[in-house]
């Protein structure tokens, strides 16, 4: 175990959608954090020599039959513990307090009043806005404990034991909606737990290089790249870790943006010195997608075919035992994969939920527990150019999930042309770097228009732009009216097959960023 792992934080995952956000917030304070299953044995936790333990939220009731198993010995540990939401209820329940179901829960913003600002709520306002998301509540705190804060409707918002080595919040300090959440977590890390701020991006890179070398040994790795920042950084990491024993492969599945395959290969070869080869597999991908309109089927077909194509290419190149790919945590959590295996499936990602069960490759996924902004910081540390680092996210299935309905070569060409115009104008108006992700969507609806005094009946195009920090939540970008006008006019006048453009103003939630 590396020295910067000790005096960090272990997070037990009880199934919350926000668990990885906790880890991320801890890492933002330069403290190492590791997520483990709620069922992890206490001795395994002790072997990691943590400075503190955090109990995550979760969808269960502490007194229900579905409540996750955990080693109760952790409650007697010498290191401090922070319980969040379900974690608060767990501490209350096992220390003799009373947890009850209200039948209606509390969701969204709430105002709390601080009763004790000696540690967890130090340097905070007496009243603060927080994010609640719970069904059960603590109606009686355990003996020897006291209330740190209460919400406006009388709910115990935070509590602690006598020496404040056990503290807990009913709300979620890790989410951005909690106004002073970072202060609360910082207070826990440094005023309650005395953690060591020794975790950095450079340490992450060193650790991943060590893990890659340990996993791969003397083997060879095929690195799947798409041109996006995630797979580019994976290719750079693998090159740094094992050199020529990694070979980057870009598979053109016919669903990339206009000229993207050629541009990507050129950037990786000349800019980073990565050994990369491109293979045109568009015919087989598009033949398998013919007539398919269900987005989950599209993703699974593409995920499977990527692996089959990689297998064939690997055999042509010689023995390749490993496949490296740029999986990120939002891909994992939306696909229903978590440490505790209790997260809900939002949609399958081709590189997680779409992989075939008979896959022979062993996966190498060094970025699997990072968010996009963390990945970009890794790229900067590795010395990648900003033009690559700041590229908007692009889905592995490519335009397949941006062409709603049937995929045909004609529809792909229409979307590629429209999308290129959209991206060019965002760069021209210096808006591209203000936006987390922007893209066009071809909608299977035709509308009546008039062009040159003639009636048209052509395709509807949706355009979308969002702001976000990590992709887990997002808000629609307030696009200037002049820019929207320019985009619409140029697309309608330049792309044959489109006569109407609409702008998507849906946030995440309730929508996802991509349409499919």
N, C-alpha and C positions, 0 to 999 in steps of 0.2 A: 504494500500500500504506500502511495506517495505521501510525503510529509504534509503536503497541503490538504490531504483528505482528513487528517485528524483535526480535532477541534472545529469540525464543521457541524452540519445539521442532517439528521436522518428524518425523512418525512414518511410516515406510514399512510398508505393510500387506502382509504375506505370507499373509493368509488366516485369521488367528486370529479366533475368536468373541469374543476379549477386546480386540481392537484399540481399539475405542471407549472401553473402560474405561481404557486407558492415557491417551488424550486427556483423559478426564474427570479422572483423578487429577492430571494435570499442571495442568489448569485450576483444580482445587481449591487449588493453590498460587499462584494468580494469575499463572500463566505461560501465554502464548498457545501453543496447539498446533494443528497442522493435519495431517490424515491424507492421505497421497498414495499412489498405487499404487506397488508395489515396482518397477515398470518406469520410474518417473520419471527423466528424464535428470538427471545431476549438475548441469548448468548451471541447470536449472530450480530445483533445490534451492538453489543458491548465490544465485540472484536473490532468494530470500526472506530472505536474511541471517539464518539461524538461529543460535542459540547452541549448539544441540546437535541430534543426530539419534538417534532410537530405532528399532531394528529389531524388529518385532513377532514374535510366535510364528506358527505356521502348521502345517498338516497334512502338509506334504511332507517328504521326506528331501533333505538338501543334495546328496547324490550321486545322486539319482534323476532319471529323465528328466522327471518332472513338476515338478521344482523351478522356482519362478517365476524369470523373468528379472530382472536388476537391473544397474544401471550400476556396474561394479566400481571406478570412479574414486572413489566415495564413501568407500571404505576408506582412501584417502589424504588425506581432507579434513582441514583444520586444526581443525575443531570436534570436540568430544568425541562419542563414540558409545556408546550403551547397547544391548546385544543382549539380548533376552528369549526364552528357550526356543529356538525355531528361529533367532532372531537370534544367540544364543550359538554354536550349531552352525555357523552361516554364517561368523561371524568366525573360529572355530577352523579350519574347513575351508579358507578362503581365505588364512589366515596360516601354513599348513603343519602344522597339528595333525591329529589323526586322529579322525574321527567314525565310530562303528560302530552298527549296529542290534543290540539285545540280544535281539530276538525276543519280548519280553514287555512292555517298557516300564515306566513308573512313573507311577501315577495316584493323586491324592489327597494326603493330608497326609504330610509327611516332616519329620524333624528335621535341621537343619543345624548344623554347628559352624563358627564364624568363625575363620579363620586369620590374617586381616589386617583390622584395624579402622581403618585410617588414613584411609579416605575413604568408600567406598560403605557400609560397615557401621559407620560412626562412631556413637557413642551408642546402640549396640545391645547386647543380652545376648550372651554367648558362645555360647549355644545358643538356637535359635528355631525355631518351627514354620512351615512354608511349604507352598504348594500346588504340587504337581508335575503335569504333564500332558504326557508325552513318550514316544516310542518309542525314538528314537536317543539316544546319549550320547557325550560326549567322552571317549575313552580315552587320548588323549595331547594335552596342551596345546601350543600353538605355542612355538617357541624364543623366549626373551625375555619370555614371559608367566609368571605365577605364579597359584597357586590362592588365591582370597579366602575360599572356604568350601567345605566338602564335606558331603555328606549321610551319614546313619548307615549306609547300605549302600555307601559308598565312591564314589558318583557325584560328579563335579566339579559343585558347586552354583553356584559363581561363580568368575570368573577376570578377570584384568586384564593389560594390557601394562605395561612397566616404569614409564612415567610416569603410568599410570592415566588416560590420555586415551581408552582403549578399555576398557570394563568390560562384563561380561555376567553374567547369571544364568540357570541352567537352569530355575529355578522362575518363577512368575508373581507379581511383587511388586504388580501392579495389582489382583489379586482380593482380596476381603475376607478370604478364608481365610488369607492370608499375614499372620501376626500383626503384623509390623513392616514391612509393605510400604510404608506411607506414609513411614516414616522413610528407607527405602532410596531411594525416588524423590526425596524431599526432598534427601537427601545428593547424589544425582546432579545434580539441578537447580542447587543452590546451592553445593555444595562442589567438584564436579567441573566443571560447565559454566558457573557464574557467570551464570545466567539472570536476567532482569529481571522482578520480580513486579509487572507493570503491567497484567495482564489482569483485568478485572472484569465483573460483570453489566452495568453501565452501558456499558462499552465494547462488549459484545456487542450491546446494543440499538442503539447508535450505528452499529455496523458493519452490522447487518441493515437499518436504515432506509436507509443509503446504498446497500446492495446492491439493496433493493427498488426504490428510485427509479431506479437504473441499469438494472435488468431491465425495469421497466414503462415507463419513459419517460413519454410522454403518454397511455398506454393506460389502460383501465379494468379493474378486477379484481373478479371475483365471489369472495366469501369463503364457503366452505362451513363452517357452524358446526353443532355437534351439542349444545351445552350443556355440554360438558366443558371442562376447564381449557385443554387444548391449542388447540382451535379458538377459544376465547374470547380467548386471548392473541394468536393470529394476527390475529383481527379488530381487536384493540386496536393491534397493531403496524402493520397496514395503514392503519388510521385515522390513526395518528400520522405515517405516512410520506407518504401521498398524499391524506388527507382524504376528500372526497366522491366521489373517483374509485374508491373501494372501496365495494362494496355487499355486506353480509352477507346470506346466505340460509340459512334453516333448512328443510330438507326433512323433513317428518314421513313417515317410511316405514312408520309403523304399528307400529314395533318399539322405540319409546322407552319409558322407565319411565312410570308413571302420572302424568299431568298435566305431564310434563317439557317438552313442546314449548311450552306456554303459559308455564310458569315461566321457561324460558330466554329467550324473546323479551322478557318483561317485565324480566328482570334486565339484559339487554344494552341495551335501549332506555333504561330509566330510570336504571340504575346507571352505564353507561359512555357513554351518548349515541351508541351505534353505530347506524348506519342499517341496520336489519334487517327482513327480510320473511320470513313463513312460508308454505310451500306444502304442502298436504296431498296427498301422492303415494302414500298407503297402498294405494289400490286397485290400482295398477299393480304396485307392489312385491310385494304379497301374491299377486297373480295369477301372477306369474312364479315365485314360490317354491312354488306349489301342488304338492304331491307330492314335493318335493325333500327328501332326508334327508342327503345327503352334505355335510359341513361346508365342504369346499373349493368345491363347486358353489354353496353358499349365498353364500359370501364373494364369489365371482366374479360371480354374478348381481347382488348388491347393489352391488358396485363399478361394474359396467357401467351399471346403471340410474341410479345417482347421477349419472354423467357425462351420460347421455342426458337426464335431468331437468334438470341444470344447463344443458345446451345449449339446451333448449327455453325455459327461464326466461330465460337470457341473451338469446336472440333477442327475447323479449317486452319486455325492458328496454332493448334497444338493443345496440349492438356491445360485446361483452365479450371481450377477447383472452386474459385470464389467469384462472386458477382458483387460489386460495390455499387450502391445507388444513393441518391440524395434524399432519402426519406427524412421528413421533419416531423416534429411532434404533432402539429395540427393534423397532418395526414393520419397519424396513428390514432389519435383520440376520436376523430370523426369516423374512423373505420371501426370503432368499438373495441379498441385494444387498450388496456390499461394494466398497471401493475397488479391490481386486484381483480381484473377481468370483469368489472361490473359496469363499465361505461356503455352508453347506448350507441348504436350505429346511426350516424347521421347520413353518410354516404360512403361507399367503398372507394378507396383510392387505388388506382391501378397498381401501385407499387406496394400496397399493403393488403387490402381485401381482395385484390384481383389476381393474386399470384396463384399458379397451379399447385395442387397438392403433391404432384409427382416431380417437383423441381429437384434437380440433382445438385445445383449450385448451393454452396453455403453463403449466406448473405453477409456482407460487410456494410454496416450503416453507421458511420461515425457521427452523423448529425441527428440521429433519431430522436434525441431528447432536447433539441434546441428549437427555439422560435426563429422566425425569419430575421428579425433585427439582430439577434445573437449571431446568426450565421454570417450576416454581413460584417460584423465585427471580427469574426474569425478570418474572413476574406481579407480585411484590411491588415490584420496581423501577418497574414501570409504574403502580403505585398501585391495582391491582385489590383488591377486598375479599376478606378471608380466606375468606368463605363460598364464593366461587368458586374461590379458589386451592386450598383443601383438599378439594375434591370428589374422590371416588374416581374412578379411571380407568373410563371406560365405552366399550366397543368400538363402532366405527363401524357394524358390522352390527347392533348393538343386541341385542335379545332373540333374534334369529335364531340366535345361537351359544350361547344359554342355554336354548333349547328344543331338546332333543335329539330328533331325528326330525322328523316332519312338523310344519309350521307352519300353524296354523289360528287364526281369530279367537278361538275359545273358549279355546284353549291360551294364547294371548297374554294374554287377560284374567285367566286363572287365575294366570299367573306375575306379571303386574303387581300383582295384589292381594297375593300372598304376599310379593313383593319389597318392597312398600311397608311392610308390617308389619315385616319384618326390619330395614329401614333405620330406621324410627321407634323401634324398641326399642334399636338401637345408639346412637341419639342420646339416648334417655331414660336409658340406663345409662352415658352418657358414655364410650362405647367407640369411637365412630366415628373420632375423630382418632388413636386408637392403632393403627388398622388401615390398611394400604396400600390394600387393595381387598376389598370384600365384596359378595356377590351370591347370588342364588338360581338354581337350575337345575331345570327341569322335565324329569324323566326318563321315557322311554316305557315305564314299568313300572307295572303296577297291583298293589296288594297288598290282602290281606284285612284288614279292621279291624272294630271293633264300636263303634257310636255309638248311644246311646239304646236299648240292647238289640237293635239290629238289625245285621245283617251289612252291611258296606260293601265295595266293591271299586273303589278309586279310585287316584289318581295318587300316585307317590312324588316327593317334593321333596328335592333336595340343597341344602344351604347351604354356602357357602365364605367364609372370611376368611383373608387372608394378610398377613404383614409383609414389607416389602422396602425397599430403598433406591432401586433403579433399574429394577426389573421384570425384570432379566436372571436373577436368582435370587430365590427367595422361600421363606419358611417359614410353615407353617400357624399361625394365631393361636390361642393357648391361651384359648379362650372360657370365661368363668366358667360353672359348671354351672347357677347360678340363671338366668343370661341365656339359656342354651340351652333350659332348661325353659320360660321365658316365651315365647321365640320359637316353639317347637314347639307349645305349648298354644294360643297365640293363632291361629297359622296354621291348625291342624287344626280349631279351633272356629269360625273366621271365614271361611275360604275353601272354598267348595263345590267339591269335585273333588279335594281333597288329604286323605289320611288317614294319611300317614306322612312324617316328616321325618328326614333323616340329615345328619351333619356330615362334611365332607371334611377329612381330616388328611394330605393328600399335599403334599409340598414340591415346589419347582421347582429343579433337576430332582429326580426323574425326570418328574414331570408338568409341564404348562404351567399358568399361572394360570387361564385360561379352560378350560372343558372341551372346547370345539371351536375 
